[in-house]
Amino acid sequence: MRRITYDELIYETPVQEPERTNEDLPPPPAFYGQTKAKAALEHALKAETHAYLTGPSGTQKKETLLAYLGPVAATRPTPPDLLYLPVSEREVMGLVLPNGEGPRFVREVEAFLCEAEPLQTLFREAAFLEEKRRIEGQYRARQEALLLELEQEAATHGFTLHRTEDGFRLEGQDESALPELEARLEETVLAYLDLANQAERAVDELRRRWAERYLEPKRRALTARYPAAERYLDHLYALMVRAVVEDRLPESWEAVKPNLLIHHRPGGGAPVVFEPVPTLSRLVGRIEHTVEEGVLTTHAGLIRPGALHRANGGFLVLEAAEVLKHPHSWDALKRALKNGQVAIEEPGEEERVRTLGLDPEPLPVRVQVFLVGPVHVFDLLESLDEEFRELFRFRVEFDPYLDANEETVRAVAGLLAERGLKPFTLGAVARLVDEGKRWVERIDKTDARVNELLALAREAAALADGTVDRAAVEAAIQARHARVDLAERFYFDGLKQGTWLIETEGTRVGQVNGLVVIEGFHGEYGRPVRITARAAPGRDGVVSIERETNLSGPVFNKAVLTLAGYLRGQYAEVGAISATISLVFEQQYDEIEGDSAGLAELLAVLSAIGQVPLRQDLAVTGAVDQYGRVLPVGSVARKIEGFFHACRVQGLSGRQGVVFPKANAQNLTLEREVLEAVREGRFHLYAVAHVDEAIELLSGLRPTGYRGFHEQVRAVLERFHALENGSEESRSSDT
């Protein structure tokens, strides 16, 4: 057993210039204090594999990653341009061009499309018109020959052929020859119209030859510069020639122009993309539509890129929980990473009949994905998804703690300056770091949840008129506690009024002040709980009333069974434990979980068996194993504070204190009021490593030896054993 001194409890972080402000301090480097996480990330970058970043919420994993990737990406090659090109009414081909060539290709195609306009002028030139007149003249002459032949034949029968607005008409007197002549007229008219159609087709062919003669060299030149786009350029060339031949140029060529999906500034390095809402369409892209005269239409120019397109050649950062939240996104992401290409998908496309529309082919992508999320999501994916294990082989885990030293104080001070908060003194920042120690209950570490430190800093800045000093931070801490301490105040008010029966002086048999923690909005607070035990001869061993009434969790139940194991081992020479010991947490009506009351429960049980009174001015916390070793527990500082406040309410006697596990000495980040009470000798802390040390403190007896604590317990157990065995023998003889 060791009594803790005031000097051992001081945990303030020293700074050399506490009054200096942070205005000229630089922000901390990315991954400050996260050496292992940084090493894992660098390894993943070298291996060019995907990674999952995890750690406590609030450690700014995403922000740190993005800040780190920025300079890394700037040194990488700028990725190529991605384009979509329509090659039919439905098909859209993908095109990958070296960086910078995409915009030039678009400009050259647009210039090529503009060449359709000059052709209209070309068709008004003398050479074209002369050739057109010659062709039309040839067919007109053949038409006239047909009519002349019919006129001559009609004249032999006394008929005359007349041309009218409605066509041709025969006039004559010989009715007998009329049927034959009308048949000949019909044949001649059909032949006449056929020649007119032939003439029109011949002129169209002339226009086609002239158009091809003009456009073909330009198409060949484009194809030579962009051979990968040959299929698209051939399609474009055919559309242009057809439009010219039919003399139906569209008002706009927008529907057939190239869609420059992705282009990065030359020399700008690789992209770093964070997609906050990774729906399927925002991840793999989408096809937009317009409504024209009530009809839904689309074209290649309305294809929009997704985050995977934008991150091609670089890095994509996603929040794991958000990806899993949106249907189809996770499967689409895995497909893209496995296949190295992105296909634009519609939600639920596999389950329904696909409507006619564009069919863009997948585009090749090469991207390194970083998922950011909690540990439980990683564990879930790793256990249930084999593809996740194959794709995300690196786990980058953030440490929940930062070293609590002046370097960290300066790092946090620089971060506050970077975020644009009011000036802070280094002493004020040190107080923030010390409060972080209380959050994690480590005297040598502070909380790595930078977001929580920033939140408290903003609250302190709101209370300060100018520069934020240590007093402003202290006021913000007290104000935060006052906002959420209603339940705590109600409890201690009830303690003062006698509603809660807690004794902080004197001695009791079978009763120990245990300590529990109650979780609140901003952390947790501790309070004492009266643990009582009653023992009598029997066969049931230790009976936990909480366990019997389903008011306990599995870890609590395990701790109770551990007590039974200790009793069997410690008093093995007695034989089977012939006792029934009821154990209960008095005035506790909610479910209890955890093993931190194991030591207090064991002391209450031993006191009840041996009828040895225990001090009520000492509270006890700590787990215990079957050999009586005292094990560390969580929230030990909050528990100590809870008992201190209870003693203050009922009156500090100068003898009160808390017995806690020796291994928890590094966790005593106690509030100032408790520290002052320890310094003044009004409150005491005792670190123990074995149950025997706690027995000596609470009972005042030696654990072993003549009339020692264990000897008294053993004597009672032997008496219980004799009584139980006597009962068995009596029942046997009666039988």
C-alpha positions in Angstrom: 0.0 0.0 0.0 1.3 3.5 -0.8 -0.1 6.8 0.1 -0.1 9.3 -2.8 1.5 12.7 -2.1 0.5 16.0 -3.5 3.7 16.3 -5.5 2.8 13.1 -7.3 -0.6 14.5 -8.3 0.6 17.6 -10.1 0.0 17.2 -13.8 0.2 20.8 -15.2 2.2 21.1 -18.4 5.0 23.5 -17.9 5.7 26.2 -20.5 8.6 28.6 -20.5 6.7 31.7 -21.6 3.2 31.4 -20.3 2.2 35.0 -21.2 3.4 34.8 -24.8 0.7 34.8 -27.4 0.4 32.4 -30.3 0.0 34.9 -33.1 3.4 34.2 -34.6 3.5 30.5 -34.1 3.2 28.2 -37.2 0.6 25.5 -37.4 1.7 22.0 -36.6 2.7 19.8 -39.5 0.3 17.2 -40.8 0.3 14.0 -38.7 1.7 15.9 -35.7 2.1 13.3 -32.9 0.9 10.5 -35.1 4.2 8.9 -36.0 2.9 5.4 -36.5 -0.1 6.5 -38.6 2.2 8.6 -40.8 4.6 5.7 -41.4 1.7 3.4 -42.3 0.3 6.0 -44.7 3.7 6.6 -46.4 4.1 2.8 -46.8 0.6 2.7 -48.4 1.6 5.5 -50.8 4.8 3.7 -51.8 2.9 0.5 -52.3 0.3 2.3 -54.3 -2.5 0.5 -52.5 -5.7 1.6 -50.9 -5.9 2.2 -47.2 -8.4 2.7 -44.3 -7.7 5.4 -41.8 -9.2 4.8 -38.4 -9.0 6.1 -34.8 -11.0 8.0 -32.3 -13.6 10.4 -33.6 -12.4 14.0 -33.5 -8.7 13.4 -34.3 -9.1 15.2 -37.6 -8.1 12.1 -39.6 -9.7 13.4 -42.8 -8.3 16.9 -42.5 -4.8 15.6 -41.7 -4.9 13.2 -44.6 -6.0 15.9 -47.1 -3.3 18.3 -45.8 -0.7 15.6 -46.2 -1.8 14.5 -49.6 -1.8 18.0 -51.1 2.0 18.4 -51.3 2.4 14.7 -52.3 0.0 15.1 -55.2 1.8 18.2 -56.4 4.9 16.2 -57.2 3.0 13.6 -59.2 2.4 13.7 -63.0 -0.7 15.5 -64.1 -3.2 12.8 -65.2 -4.6 12.6 -68.8 -7.7 14.2 -70.1 -10.9 12.1 -70.3 -13.5 12.6 -73.0 -16.7 11.1 -74.1 -17.5 11.0 -77.9 -20.9 10.0 -79.5 -20.5 7.5 -82.3 -24.2 6.7 -82.8 -27.5 7.6 -81.4 -26.9 5.5 -78.3 -23.2 4.5 -78.3 -20.7 6.8 -76.6 -17.0 6.0 -76.8 -14.4 7.0 -74.3 -11.2 8.7 -75.2 -8.0 9.2 -73.1 -5.6 12.0 -74.3 -2.4 13.2 -72.8 -2.9 16.1 -70.4 -3.6 19.3 -72.3 -4.6 17.7 -75.6 -8.3 17.4 -74.6 -9.1 21.1 -74.9 -7.2 21.3 -78.2 -9.1 18.3 -79.6 -12.4 19.9 -78.7 -11.4 23.2 -80.4 -10.3 21.4 -83.5 -13.5 19.3 -83.7 -15.5 22.5 -83.3 -13.6 24.1 -86.1 -14.2 21.1 -88.2 -17.9 21.3 -87.6 -17.9 24.9 -88.6 -16.6 23.9 -92.0 -20.1 22.8 -93.0 -21.1 26.5 -93.3 -18.6 27.4 -96.1 -19.9 24.5 -98.2 -23.1 26.5 -98.8 -21.0 29.2 -100.3 -19.1 26.7 -102.3 -22.3 25.4 -103.9 -22.9 28.9 -105.3 -19.7 29.0 -107.2 -19.8 29.0 -111.0 -18.0 25.7 -111.5 -20.5 23.9 -109.2 -23.5 25.6 -110.8 -22.2 24.8 -114.3 -21.9 21.1 -113.4 -25.3 21.2 -111.8 -26.9 22.8 -114.9 -25.2 20.3 -117.1 -26.6 17.4 -115.1 -30.1 18.9 -114.9 -30.0 19.7 -118.6 -29.2 16.1 -119.5 -32.2 14.8 -117.5 -34.4 17.6 -118.8 -33.5 16.6 -122.4 -34.4 13.0 -121.7 -37.7 14.1 -120.2 -38.5 16.3 -123.2 -37.7 13.4 -125.6 -40.3 11.2 -123.7 -42.9 13.9 -124.1 -42.1 14.5 -127.7 -42.5 10.8 -128.5 -45.9 10.8 -126.8 -47.0 13.9 -128.6 -46.1 12.4 -132.0 -47.9 9.2 -131.2 -51.0 11.1 -130.0 -51.0 13.2 -133.1 -51.3 10.1 -135.4 -54.6 9.4 -133.6 -55.8 13.0 -133.8 -55.0 13.9 -130.2 -53.1 16.8 -128.7 -50.9 16.6 -125.5 -51.4 19.6 -123.2 -49.3 20.6 -120.2 -51.3 22.1 -117.3 -50.6 23.0 -113.7 -52.0 19.6 -112.6 -49.9 17.6 -115.1 -50.6 16.4 -118.7 -53.9 16.1 -120.6 -54.9 14.5 -123.9 -57.6 16.1 -126.2 -59.0 14.5 -129.3 -62.1 13.0 -131.1 -61.3 9.3 -131.6 -62.7 7.7 -128.5 -61.5 4.3 -129.6 -57.8 5.3 -129.4 -58.2 7.0 -126.0 -57.6 4.0 -123.7 -54.4 3.1 -125.4 -53.1 6.7 -125.4 -54.0 7.1 -121.7 -52.0 4.0 -120.8 -49.1 5.4 -122.8 -49.5 8.8 -121.0 -49.3 7.0 -117.6 -46.1 5.2 -118.6 -44.6 8.4 -119.9 -45.5 10.4 -116.7 -43.9 7.7 -114.5 -40.8 7.6 -116.6 -40.8 11.5 -116.5 -41.0 11.5 -112.7 -38.3 8.8 -112.4 -36.0 10.9 -114.5 -36.7 13.9 -112.2 -35.8 11.7 -109.2 -32.6 10.6 -111.0 -31.8 14.2 -111.7 -32.2 15.0 -108.0 -30.1 12.1 -106.9 -27.4 13.1 -109.4 -27.4 16.6 -108.0 -27.2 15.2 -104.5 -24.3 13.0 -105.6 -22.6 16.1 -107.0 -23.1 17.9 -103.7 -21.7 14.8 -101.9 -18.6 14.7 -104.1 -18.0 18.4 -103.6 -18.6 18.1 -99.8 -16.3 15.1 -99.5 -13.6 16.7 -101.7 -13.7 19.7 -99.2 -14.1 17.8 -95.9 -12.1 14.7 -96.5 -8.6 16.3 -96.2 -9.6 17.9 -93.0 -11.0 14.6 -91.6 -7.8 12.8 -92.6 -5.7 15.5 -90.9 -7.7 15.2 -87.7 -7.5 11.4 -87.7 -3.7 11.6 -88.2 -3.4 13.8 -85.1 -5.9 11.8 -83.1 -5.9 8.2 -84.3 -7.7 6.9 -81.2 -10.7 9.1 -82.2 -11.0 7.8 -85.8 -14.4 6.1 -85.2 -15.8 9.3 -83.8 -14.3 11.5 -86.6 -15.7 9.1 -89.2 -19.2 9.3 -87.6 -18.9 13.1 -87.5 -17.8 13.3 -91.1 -20.7 11.2 -92.2 -23.2 13.4 -90.3 -21.8 16.5 -91.8 -21.8 15.2 -95.4 -25.4 14.0 -95.0 -26.5 17.4 -93.6 -24.8 19.2 -96.5 -26.2 16.9 -99.1 -29.7 17.2 -97.7 -29.2 20.9 -97.2 -30.4 20.6 -93.6 -27.7 21.9 -91.4 -28.7 21.8 -87.7 -29.0 24.9 -85.7 -26.4 23.5 -83.3 -23.9 20.7 -83.4 -24.0 20.5 -79.5 -25.3 17.0 -79.4 -22.3 15.6 -81.4 -19.5 17.7 -79.9 -16.9 16.0 -77.7 -17.6 16.1 -74.0 -14.4 17.0 -72.2 -15.2 15.2 -69.0 -12.0 15.8 -67.1 -9.2 18.2 -67.7 -6.5 19.3 -65.2 -4.3 22.3 -65.5 -1.0 21.3 -67.1 1.7 20.9 -64.5 -0.8 21.1 -61.6 0.1 17.6 -60.3 -2.3 14.8 -59.4 -5.8 15.6 -58.0 -6.9 15.1 -54.4 -10.6 14.7 -54.3 -12.8 14.4 -51.2 -16.4 13.4 -51.9 -18.6 14.2 -48.9 -21.8 12.6 -50.3 -20.8 9.5 -52.2 -24.1 8.6 -53.8 -23.8 6.3 -56.8 -24.1 9.2 -59.3 -21.7 11.4 -57.5 -19.2 8.5 -57.3 -19.3 7.1 -60.9 -21.0 9.9 -62.8 -24.5 10.4 -64.3 -26.4 11.2 -67.5 -28.5 14.3 -67.3 -31.6 14.9 -69.4 -33.5 17.9 -70.8 -37.2 18.2 -71.7 -38.0 19.5 -75.2 -41.6 19.8 -76.1 -42.6 17.3 -73.4 -40.0 14.7 -74.5 -37.1 13.6 -72.3 -33.9 13.8 -74.3 -30.2 13.6 -73.7 -26.8 13.5 -75.5 -23.2 12.9 -74.8 -22.6 16.5 -73.7 -24.9 15.8 -70.7 -22.7 13.1 -69.2 -21.3 14.4 -65.9 -18.2 13.0 -64.2 -18.1 11.3 -60.8 -15.6 11.5 -58.0 -13.7 8.5 -59.5 -13.2 10.4 -62.8 -12.1 13.5 -61.0 -9.6 11.6 -58.9 -8.1 9.7 -61.8 -4.3 9.6 -61.5 -4.5 10.9 -57.9 -6.2 10.3 -54.6 -9.9 9.9 -53.6 -10.8 10.3 -49.9 -14.2 9.0 -48.7 -15.9 8.5 -45.4 -16.5 4.8 -45.0 -19.8 5.1 -43.2 -21.1 7.5 -45.9 -20.2 5.1 -48.7 -22.0 2.2 -46.9 -25.0 4.5 -46.2 -25.8 5.0 -49.9 -27.2 2.0 -51.9 -25.0 0.6 -54.6 -22.1 2.9 -53.9 -19.9 0.4 -52.1 -20.3 -2.3 -54.8 -19.7 0.3 -57.6 -16.5 1.5 -55.8 -15.2 -2.0 -55.5 -15.9 -2.8 -59.2 -14.1 0.3 -60.3 -11.0 -0.5 -58.2 -10.9 -4.1 -59.2 -11.5 -3.5 -62.9 -9.5 -0.3 -63.2 -12.4 1.4 -65.0 -15.5 3.4 -64.2 -18.9 2.6 -65.8 -21.7 5.0 -65.4 -24.5 3.2 -63.7 -28.1 4.0 -63.0 -29.4 3.0 -59.5 -31.0 -0.5 -59.6 -30.0 -1.0 -63.2 -29.7 -4.8 -62.7 -33.2 -5.2 -61.2 -35.2 -3.5 -64.0 -35.5 -3.3 -67.7 -33.2 -0.6 -69.0 -34.8 2.2 -71.0 -33.3 3.2 -74.3 -30.8 6.0 -73.9 -27.0 6.6 -74.1 -24.7 3.7 -73.5 -21.3 5.2 -72.5 -18.4 2.8 -72.5 -16.4 2.5 -69.2 -13.4 4.9 -68.9 -10.1 3.6 -67.6 -9.1 5.1 -64.2 -6.2 4.7 -61.9 -6.9 6.1 -58.4 -5.7 5.4 -54.8 -8.6 5.4 -52.4 -8.4 6.3 -48.7 -11.4 5.4 -46.6 -11.8 7.3 -43.3 -14.0 5.8 -40.6 -14.4 4.3 -37.1 -12.8 1.0 -36.0 -16.1 -0.9 -35.9 -16.8 -0.2 -39.5 -13.4 -1.5 -40.5 -13.9 -4.6 -38.3 -17.3 -5.2 -39.9 -16.0 -4.9 -43.5 -13.0 -7.0 -42.7 -15.1 -9.8 -41.2 -17.9 -9.8 -43.8 -16.3 -8.6 -47.1 -13.5 -10.6 -48.7 -13.0 -8.0 -51.4 -12.5 -5.3 -48.8 -9.6 -7.4 -47.4 -8.1 -7.7 -50.8 -8.5 -4.0 -51.8 -7.7 -2.2 -48.5 -4.7 -4.0 -47.2 -3.3 -1.1 -45.1 -4.8 0.1 -41.8 -3.7 3.6 -40.8 -4.6 3.9 -37.1 -4.5 7.2 -35.3 -3.2 7.3 -31.7 -5.9 8.5 -29.2 -3.1 10.3 -27.2 -0.5 13.1 -27.8 2.5 13.6 -25.7 1.7 16.3 -23.1 4.7 18.6 -23.3 5.6 22.1 -24.3 6.0 21.1 -28.0 2.4 19.9 -28.0 1.3 23.2 -26.4 3.0 25.2 -29.1 1.5 22.9 -31.8 -2.0 23.4 -30.5 -1.3 27.1 -30.2 -0.2 27.3 -33.8 -3.4 25.4 -34.8 -5.6 27.9 -33.0 -3.8 30.8 -34.8 -4.3 29.0 -38.1 -8.0 28.7 -37.4 -8.4 32.4 -36.9 -9.3 32.4 -33.2 -8.5 35.2 -30.9 -4.9 35.3 -29.6 -4.2 32.7 -26.9 -1.4 32.9 -24.3 0.7 29.8 -24.1 -0.5 29.4 -20.5 -4.1 29.3 -21.8 -3.2 26.7 -24.4 -1.4 24.7 -21.6 -4.6 24.7 -19.7 -6.4 23.3 -22.7 -3.8 20.6 -23.0 -4.2 19.8 -19.3 -8.0 19.5 -19.7 -7.2 17.0 -22.5 -5.3 15.1 -19.9 -8.4 14.9 -17.8 -10.4 13.6 -20.7 -8.1 10.7 -21.3 -7.0 10.4 -17.6 -3.3 10.3 -18.3 -0.9 12.6 -16.5 1.7 12.2 -19.3 -0.6 12.3 -22.4 -3.3 14.6 -23.7 -6.4 13.9 -25.9 -5.6 13.7 -29.6 -9.1 14.6 -30.4 -8.2 18.0 -31.8 -11.8 18.9 -32.6 -12.6 18.7 -28.9 -9.7 21.0 -28.0 -10.8 23.4 -30.7 -14.4 23.4 -29.4 -13.3 24.2 -25.8 -10.9 26.9 -27.2 -13.8 28.6 -29.1 -15.9 28.6 -25.9 -13.0 30.2 -24.0 -12.5 32.8 -26.8 -16.2 33.7 -26.5 -15.7 34.5 -22.8 -12.6 36.6 -23.3 -12.7 40.3 -24.2 -9.3 40.3 -25.8 -6.4 37.8 -25.6 -7.5 34.5 -24.2 -5.7 33.7 -21.0 -5.6 30.8 -18.6 -8.5 32.3 -16.5 -10.8 32.4 -19.6 -10.1 28.7 -20.4 -10.8 27.9 -16.7 -14.1 29.8 -16.9 -15.1 28.0 -20.1 -14.4 24.6 -18.4 -16.5 25.6 -15.4 -19.3 27.0 -17.7 -19.3 23.7 -19.6 -19.6 21.7 -16.4 -22.4 23.9 -15.1 -24.4 23.4 -18.3 -24.5 19.6 -17.9 -24.2 18.9 -14.2 -27.9 18.9 -13.4 -28.1 15.1 -12.6 -24.9 15.4 -10.6 -26.3 18.3 -8.5 -29.6 16.4 -8.0 -27.6 13.5 -6.6 -25.6 15.5 -4.1 -28.6 17.5 -3.1 -30.3 14.2 -2.3 -27.3 13.1 -0.4 -27.4 16.2 1.7 -31.1 15.7 2.4 -30.7 12.0 3.3 -32.4 10.6 0.2 -29.3 8.7 -0.7 -27.9 6.7 2.2 -24.1 7.0 2.1 -22.0 7.0 5.2 -18.6 8.7 5.1 -17.6 8.2 8.7 -17.5 5.3 11.2 -17.4 1.5 10.5 -19.9 -1.1 9.3 -19.9 -4.8 8.9 -20.6 -6.1 5.4 -20.7 -2.6 3.9 -18.3 -0.8 1.7 -18.5 2.5 -0.3 -18.0 1.5 -3.9 -17.6 4.0 -6.7 -19.5 4.2 -10.0 -19.5 6.6 -13.0 -22.5 8.1 -14.7 -22.1 9.2 -18.3 -23.2 12.7 -19.3 -23.2 14.9 -22.4 -19.7 16.3 -21.8 -17.9 13.3 -20.1 -18.9 11.6 -16.9 -19.0 12.1 -13.2 -18.4 9.8 -10.3 -20.5 9.1 -7.2 -20.4 6.6 -4.3 -22.7 3.6 -4.0 -23.3 1.6 -0.9 -22.4 -2.1 -1.5 -23.7 -4.4 1.2 -23.3 -8.2 1.8 -25.0 -10.6 4.2 -23.6 -14.1 4.9 -25.2 -17.2 6.4 -24.6 -21.0 6.2 -25.8 -22.4 2.9 -24.7 -23.9 -0.4 -25.4 -21.0 -2.9 -22.1 -19.2 -2.6 -22.0 -15.6 -3.7 -25.5 -14.5 -4.9 -25.6 -11.1 -6.7 -29.0 -9.6 -6.4 -28.4 -7.5 -9.5 -27.6 -10.7 -11.4 -30.6 -12.5 -10.1 -32.9 -9.6 -11.2 -31.3 -9.0 -14.6 -29.9 -5.6 -13.6 -26.3 -6.5 -14.5 -24.2 -7.0 -17.6 -21.9 -9.9 -18.5 -18.7 -8.2 -17.3 -20.3 -7.5 -13.9 -21.4 -11.1 -13.7 -17.9 -12.3 -14.5 -16.5 -10.2 -11.7 -19.0 -11.7 -9.2 -18.0 -15.2 -10.3 -14.3 -14.2 -9.9 -15.1 -13.4 -6.2 -16.3 -17.0 -5.7 -13.1 -18.2 -7.3 -11.1 -16.1 -4.8 -13.0 -17.5 -1.9 -12.5 -21.1 -3.0 -8.7 -20.6 -3.4 -8.1 -18.4 -0.4 -9.9 -20.7 2.0 -9.4 -24.1 0.2 -8.4 -25.9 3.5 -12.0 -25.3 4.7 -13.4 -27.4 1.9 -16.4 -26.5 -0.1 -17.6 -23.0 0.8 -20.7 -23.7 2.9 -22.1 -20.2 2.8 -24.8 -18.2 1.0 -23.7 -14.6 0.7 -26.1 -12.1 -0.8 -24.5 -9.1 -2.4 -26.2 -5.9 -3.6 -25.7 -2.4 -4.8 -28.1 -0.4 -2.6 -30.4 2.2 -4.2 -29.1 1.2 -7.6 -32.0 0.8 -10.1 -30.4 0.9 -13.5 -28.4 -1.8 -15.1 -24.8 -2.1 -13.8 -21.9 -3.1 -16.0 -18.2 -3.5 -15.5 -15.8 -5.1 -13.0 -14.5 -1.9 -11.3 -16.3 -2.6 -8.1 -14.8 -6.1 -7.7 -12.5 -5.1 -4.9 -15.2 -3.3 -3.0 -17.6 -6.3 -3.4 -14.9 -8.7 -2.2 -14.2 -6.6 0.9 -18.0 -6.4 1.7 -18.3 -10.2 1.3 -15.3 -10.9 3.5 -16.5 -8.5 6.1 -19.9 -10.1 6.1 -18.5 -13.5 6.6 -15.9 -12.6 9.3 -18.2 -10.0 10.9 -15.3 -7.6 10.7 -16.3 -3.9 10.6 -14.8 -1.8 7.8 -14.1 1.9 7.6 -16.8 4.0 5.8 -14.6 7.0 5.4 -12.7 5.2 2.7 -14.2 4.4 -0.7 -12.9 1.6 -2.8 -12.5 1.1 -6.6 -10.6 -1.5 -8.5 -11.1 -4.9 -10.2 -9.7 -8.0 -8.7 -8.6 -11.4 -10.0 -9.0 -14.9 -8.4 -5.6 -14.5 -6.7 -6.5 -11.2 -5.0 -4.4 -9.0 -7.2 -6.0 -5.6 -7.7 -6.4 -4.6 -11.4 -6.7 -1.2 -13.0 -10.1 0.3 -13.9 -11.3 3.2 -16.0 -12.5 6.7 -14.9 -10.6 6.5 -11.6 -10.2 10.3 -11.3 -13.9 10.9 -11.8 -14.7 8.3 -9.1 -12.3 9.8 -6.7 -13.8 13.2 -7.3 -17.3 11.8 -6.8 -16.4 10.5 -3.3 -14.6 13.7 -2.4 -17.8 15.7 -3.3 -19.9 13.3 -1.2 -17.5 13.8 1.8 -17.6 17.6 1.3 -21.4 17.5 1.4 -21.4 15.5 4.6 -18.3 17.2 6.1 -14.6 16.5 5.6 -13.1 14.8 8.6 -9.5 14.8 7.5 -9.5 10.9 7.5 -11.5 10.3 4.3 -10.1 9.1 1.1 -10.1 6.5 -1.7 -8.4 3.2 -2.1 -7.6 2.5 -5.8 -5.4 0.2 -7.9 -1.7 1.0 -7.9 -1.6 0.6 -11.7 -4.0 3.6 -11.9 -1.4 6.1 -10.4 -0.8 7.5 -13.9 -4.5 8.3 -14.3 -5.0 10.7 -11.4 -5.9 13.8 -13.3 -7.9 15.3 -10.5 -9.6 18.7 -10.3 -7.9 21.5 -8.4 -10.2 21.3 -5.4 -9.3 17.7 -4.7 -5.6 18.4 -5.2 -5.7 21.2 -2.6 -7.5 18.9 -0.2 -4.8 16.3 -0.6 -2.1 18.9 -0.1 -3.8 20.2 3.1 -4.2 16.6 4.5 -8.0 16.8 4.4 -8.3 14.0 1.8 -6.2 10.9 1.1 -5.4 8.6 -1.7 -4.1 5.0 -1.2 -2.7 2.9 -4.0 -2.9 -0.9 -3.5 -1.8 -3.9 -5.5 -3.4 -6.7 -3.5 -6.7 -7.2 -1.6 -4.7 -7.7 1.6 -3.4 -4.2 1.5 -7.0 -2.9 1.2 -8.1 -5.2 4.0 -5.5 -3.7 6.3 -6.5 -0.2 5.4 -10.3 -0.7 5.9 -10.3 -3.1 8.8 -7.2 -2.1 10.8 -6.3 -5.7 11.1 -3.3 -7.6 9.8 -4.4 -9.7 6.8 -2.7 -12.9 8.1 -1.4 -14.3 11.4 -3.0 -14.9 14.7 -6.5 -13.2 15.0 -5.8 -11.7 11.6 -8.5 -10.8 9.1 -8.3 -14.0 7.1 -8.2 -16.1 10.3 -11.5 -14.6 11.4 -13.1 -15.3 8.1 -11.7 -18.8 8.0 -13.1 -19.5 11.4 -16.6 -18.5 10.4 -16.4 -20.5 7.2 -15.4 -23.6 9.2 -18.4 -23.0 11.5 -20.7 -22.7 8.5 -19.2 -25.8 7.1 -19.8 -27.7 10.3 -23.4 -26.5 10.5 -24.0 -27.5 6.9 -22.4 -30.9 7.3 -24.3 -31.4 10.6 -27.5 -30.6 8.8 -26.6 -33.1 6.1 -25.9 -35.8 8.7 -29.2 -35.1 10.5 -31.1 -35.4 7.3 -29.3 -38.7 6.5 -30.1 -40.2 9.9 -33.7 -39.1 9.7 -33.9 -40.9 6.4 
